[in-house]
């Protein structure tokens, strides 16, 4: 059986532990800015890595790159180690893999448009229902005509083709309007300026690359750069939900495991739900509920538990709540909501603790080995074994450049796809039209010649008929004259 992850210790120096067999029952790390959420996330990521469980997380502030370097001695760290009673604490670096959708601060993490699908892509572009319907038609036509949609240029070309053939397409697939196509094209321009040209294309990143261990058996910690990504919430939320959906659809059912196959940390989790249509929120809730059977644990990191929809929040069995500052009526309501989510402990005044806890302290309730929430404990969180704060830029650059993933995914590929195929078909049509025009031009003089010959023939016959009629009339007159005696001398 895998060792529990030591989260910290309560006021009685009793250690608070997270059981690996319950880690895929998901979790929540909440608290105001500056209360210690990032350190807690770092400690849990280290614990999972030590268990041989790969981790995926988003580094919004850049601090989590410190996982790549060992920590250093400090009197505050030593004091906390003693208070918690950690016997095996040692400073260590961890196996990390840096990723970046924009390919600037890590290995490019690409996907293709067809892999993302029309529903998520519509959410990414912020389309209304009518525009989303037209986009779905574009995907359907591309699939039926064997036109792979890999990058933004492919989708632009597909939409241009739809505009030129909208009457034909509307008969078979549904109404396609020029206004909707124009609106989608404008959104694609905005997405391209935001970096879409970089993170849509090939080679696409298979989800299996996130599920790796190093030679020592420690889980690789995948760190997605978020300092630029977080400035574009639709891209951030759509990409993360796509990853979650890919895991759900790709991984086989596993049943109860001794430890998870993979753990996801979603920082700034409210961005997953802000402005998302109800259908998408329902889908997220469904994936969260079912993906634990695939051996995946999901931990949402946010300031306020109220940022998470109730149906999702109810599925998060492991709770770590840092301090909330109750300065306004809304803040006070958030404290009450957070307090109500814990299993009560008569020795802990939850409402007071939430407002008064210091940095590095948290209210913790985890699932025990039977899957039952433990009574909440006011907990002093463990210090990380890796470096607190970001690593030096030079070290990070060396780690990125020396990564095996960098060699596989750094250079984008321009494989034949919808854009090239549509251009090829357009050129073929133009050539066929040109040949047809030449054929028509060559045949037209013959038709004119035949017309002139027919006219001459007609004219000749007319003349002959006219001449014949005159001669016939003269003969008739002569015969009549002979029989009437007028012609006798």
Beta strands, then each sheet from edge to edge (+ up, - down):
strand 1: 5-9
strand 2: 15-18
strand 3: 27-30
strand 4: 54-59
strand 5: 96-100
strand 6: 107-108
strand 7: 221-225
strand 8: 262-266
strand 9: 296-302
strand 10: 318-321
strand 11: 361-365
strand 12: 377-381
sheet 1: 2+ 1- 12+ 11- 10+ 3+ 9+ 8+ 4+ 7+ 5+ 6+
end
